[in-house]
Amino acid sequence: MSSARINFKTLLADGPAIAPRRNLAWEAADVLRQMILLAKLTPGLPVPERDLAKALGISRTPLKEALLILKMKA
């Protein structure tokens, strides 16, 4: 067995083999933004976190982060 190490930096010099994924919170923020723009979520509408997270198929932590993202960009 060879003891030479593979230089992955050289192998990936032309770019990553796997496209980078966006953070789940940012993806959720994009979905929520679209829901707001399409008037599916209206101002003042109470939306339980647990229900919204379940509908989006994510846990409450990325949902909370998504809401913070939207708040910062408002």
Phi, psi and omega in degrees: 000137182281143179262004179290141180265146178276133177267095183293330179299320178291318180298327183259020183299332181277002180126163182292145179285335181244131179294138180293140178268149174279155177297140182301323179297320179293322177295318178295321178299321178296318179295315180296320178300316178296321178297323178291314181296328179271008179061026174279334171241120183252155180302138177083353180287120178288126181233109178298129181307314184300317180293317181293317178300318180295318180296326180277347180076030180229169176277174184288332182297307178295331176295314178300318178296320179297318179296323176294321178299313180296322179296318180293327183270356182289000000 
